[in-house]
Amino acid sequence: MKWKLTVVMSFLMAIVSMLLASGAYFYMKSNYLTAINSNRLLVVSNLAMSTFEALLREDLGSIAFLGGQFEKQRDVMSVMVMDRENKVLYDSRHQLDGMVIKESQGDVSYSISVVVNRKEATEITVPFKIGETKWASARVVYSMGTINKEIAVIFKTVFLFCLGCIVVGIAISSVLARWITRPIEELAKGINAVENGDLDYRIRIESHDELERVGN
């Protein structure tokens, strides 16, 4: 009975541990991705604002310099800046310079998942607006490689924590099972002793419940 009870309790604790670990993993992953995306939106917004300021000065050289410096940032795969007419002022790939890009998302900030060169990435576009008028915009493609590695670390951490909880749960289950079954085992020994004619056998159960009353 002890081992059956231990197995059942261990199984239940393992299920609870896995559910809690899954919830913690998805919560941490969601918060992490939200924080990264918010930070990237802010950074791209700064690029769009800098582009607008350069346009006011009619300084296209500064726009190219800003784009080139921005491209050197971690995980940046490509950079594009455009004016109010969506004319490309700078393209790090040098494929769309001077062309007019049709905005598929309208004049609003957006972030979408894309695949570039068979690599998972995120494309972020942010317009710089004064009132309802857009004056410039920036579009940056970020690699998800580093982010996915960080998410893998989060998964491993949560997995190890879950594994530790399962081990502790099995140990606790064993102790609880022994504590629960010990009075029953003592009662069974007493019954066997009486059946074998040992009327002097005394059952010692101190559980302060119905089993102690039966033992007495």
N, C-alpha and C positions, 0 to 999 in steps of 0.2 A: 504493500500500500504506500509505503514511504516513497519508493522510487516512482510509482505512478503519479503521486501527488507532486513530486519534484519536477517530473517531466511536464506535467500540465501547467504548473505555475511558471516554469522556465519558458515554456512556449508563449504563454500570455505576456510575460515580461518582455520577451524578444519582440513580439508584435508591437507592443506599446513603444518600446525603444525605437524600432524602425519607423513607426508613424511619427514620433516626435522628431527623429533625425531628419526625416523627409520634409516635414514642415519647416524645421530650422534651416535646412539647405535651400529650399525654394525661397524662403523669406530673405536669407542673407544674399542669395544670388540676385533676387529682384532689387533689393536695396543697393547692391553694388553696381548693377547695370544702370539703375536710375541715377545714381551719383555720377558715374562716368559720363553718361549721356548729357546730364545737366552741365557738367564742367566743359564738355566739348562744345555744347551749344553756346556757352558763354565765350569761349575762346574764338569760335568762328564769328560770333557777333562783333568781337573786337576787331577782327580782320575786316569785316564789312564796314565798320565805322571808320577805320583807318583808310580804307579805299575811298570812302566819301570825302574825307578830309583832303586826300591827295587829288581827287577830282576837282575840288574847289580851287586848289592851287594850280590845276592843269599840269600836274607833275606825274606823268605816266611812268617816269623812271622809278619813282618811289614805289609805285604799285608793283612793278616788276621786282624791285628789291624786297618788298614786304612778302610777296608771294614766294620768292626764292628762300627767304629766311623761314617762312612758315613751313615750307616743304621739308625742312631739316628736322622738324619736331618728331618726337617719337610716334611711331605707328601711322604717320601721315603717308598715304599712298599717292594722292594727287590733290592739287589745289587749283581752283578756278575763281576768278573775280570778274564781275560784270557791272556795267553801268545801269542806269535806270531803264534803258531800252533793251536790256539783256544782251548787249554787245559784249563779247568776251574781251576783257582788257589784259588778262593774264591767264595762261593755261600751262601748268607745269609739264604737260605732255607735248605742248607746242603743236597741237593738232587742230585746235579750234580758235586760235587767236584771230580776232577781227570778225568772227561769225556771230550771228544773232541766234541765241538759244531760246527755244520755246519752253516756257515754264510749265511743267506738267502739274505742279502742285499749287500754282498761283503765287501771289506775293506774300507768302506766309512761311514761317520757319517750319522745317520738317526734318525728320530723320527716318531713313528707310534702310533695310538690310539689302545688300547687293553682293554679287560675286564678281571679283576682279581677278583675272588670271587664275581662275580656279581656287581663289582664296576668299574666305568669308570676310566681308567688310561692311562698314556702315557709311552711308552717304548722308552728310548733314548740309543743308542749305539754309542760310539765314539772310534775310534782306535787312538793309538799314533803312528805316522809314522815319519820316518826320510827319506826324499826323497820319494821314492815310496814303501819303505819297512815298513811293519807294525811290531812293536815290542811288542805291548800289546794293550789291549782294555778293555773298561769298559761298562757294560750294567746296567742301572738303570731303575726301574719302579717307576713312580711317581703317586700318587693318584691325581685325578682331583677334589676331594671333596672341598678343600679350594678354588681352582680356580673357580669352579662353584658357590660357595657362593659369591665370589667377583663379578662375572659376574651378579649374581642376584641383587647385590647392584647397579651396574651400570644401570641395566634395571629399577629398581625402581626409581633411580634418574632421568633418562631420562623420564620415564613415568610421574613423578610428574611435571617435567619441562614442558612436553607437555600439561598436564592437566592445568597448570597455564597459558600457552600460549592460550589455548582454551578459558579459562575464560576471559582473557584480550581481546582476539579477539571478543568475544561476546559483551563485553562492548564497544569496539571501533566500532563494527558493528552497535550497537544501536545508538551511537552518530552520526556516518556517515549517517545512514538511516534517522535520524531526520533532519540532516543538508540538505540532498538531498531533502526530501519530504516537508519540511516546506514551501518553496516558492510555491510548487504545491498546498498544502493545502490552503495557503493564496489566491491563484488565484481562487481556487474552491469556497471559501467563498465569494469572490467578485462577481463571476458569479451568485451564489445563491442570493446574496443581490440584484443585478440588476434585476434578474428574478422576485424577490418579490416586485419590484417597488422602492427599496431604491437607488435612483440615486445619493445620497450624499455620499455613501460608497466609501472610498478611499482604494485602494489596496496598501499595503506597502511591497514591495519586494526590497531588497538591495543585490541581488546576483551578480550584475554586469555582467549579461549575457542575453540570449534571453528571459528568464522568466521575468526579470525585465522590459525589453522592452514591453513584452506583458501586464504586469501589468500596466505600464504607459499608 
